[in-house]
Amino acid sequence: MRTPRPTALAGPLAGLLVATAALAACAPVDEADTGSDGGEAAASCEPGELLTITDGTLTVATDTPAYPPYFVDDDPTNGEGFESAVAYAVAEELGFSDDDVTWVEVPFDNSYAPGPKRFDFDINQISITPEREQAVDFSEGYYTATQAVVVLEDGAPEIGSLDDLAGLELGAQSGTTSLTAIRDAIQPDEDPLVFKNTNAATQALQNGQVEAIVADLPTALYITAAQLDGGVVAGQFEYAGEQAEEFGLLLEKGNPLTTCVDEAVTALREDGTLDGLEQEWLSESVDVPVLQ
């Protein structure tokens, strides 16, 4: 920055004029010409101009193992399974080809922890909650979820309502909305058992450590179809306070890419793509009774 040359005026007045001119030259650009934080201009959502971690690449995260029906063969890169298909549909809407998408592994509990992220967005059945939104950004919801109760068919307790669950020994994966739903919606007589992941919870049910486990409905359907001998889904119920529970794409807090991802998810909902993917990969959910 070059300081304006002083005029021929001498004394204190000259010094004042020089200082005033210098301050004017250094004044910030009008906030109307900048981003919402008064700094960098708002990010463009045009293909090729997106502010991703790696130029020209969309980095997507999920946990491992990556379970059906959200992923197939524990391979997020194949585009099969509901969430893998959603991720690639969002990528295409943003202007990325399949070859421009790269995947990284991020444990579920780490995804919504505060701080910098090494991904552009994470897709891992992460429910949008006010608590999580304090630390991260979420896209618009791409799936409205319900909770489901899994039991062993042999000797299963009679379950016709949420009240019937209160006296059971229940379990769920740590850090999930399913665990919160047990505590808040079911309010069991005994504290639920908490497991590191769905595999551990399923094994506990198989071994008789718990009488029932709670998971989101598509996961519960997979458990009974592929993991649990003699398992059945006893019912489903909604839990999300006053609003339906939704899964959202998770981004770093304040990420300018959030607006662009929101637009992509909205476009996929409006053109029927999300409904089509849900029918393709999650259609079994309509046959499960609803618990009140």
Sequence and secondary structure as in RCSB ss.txt:
>XXXX:A:sequence
MRTPRPTALAGPLAGLLVATAALAACAPVDEADTGSDGGEAAASCEPGELLTITDGTLTVATDTPAYPPYFVDDD
PTNGEGFESAVAYAVAEELGFSDDDVTWVEVPFDNSYAPGPKRFDFDINQISITPEREQAVDFSEGYYTATQAVV
VLEDGAPEIGSLDDLAGLELGAQSGTTSLTAIRDAIQPDEDPLVFKNTNAATQALQNGQVEAIVADLPTALYITA
AQLDGGVVAGQFEYAGEQAEEFGLLLEKGNPLTTCVDEAVTALREDGTLDGLEQEWLSESVDVPVLQ
>XXXX:A:secstr
       S  SHHHHHHHHHHHHHHH    GGGS TTSSS     STT    SBTTBEEEEE SS  TTTSSTT 
GGG  SHHHHHHHHHHHHHT  GGGEEEEE  HHHHTSSS  SSSEE SS B  HHHHTTEEEEEEEEEE EEEE
EESTT    SSGGGGTTS EEEETTSHHHHHIIIII  SS  EEESSHHHHHHHHHTTS SEEEEEHHHHHHIII
II TTEEEEEEE  STTS EEEEEEEETT THHHHHHHHHHHHHHTTHHHHHHHHHHGGGGGS B  
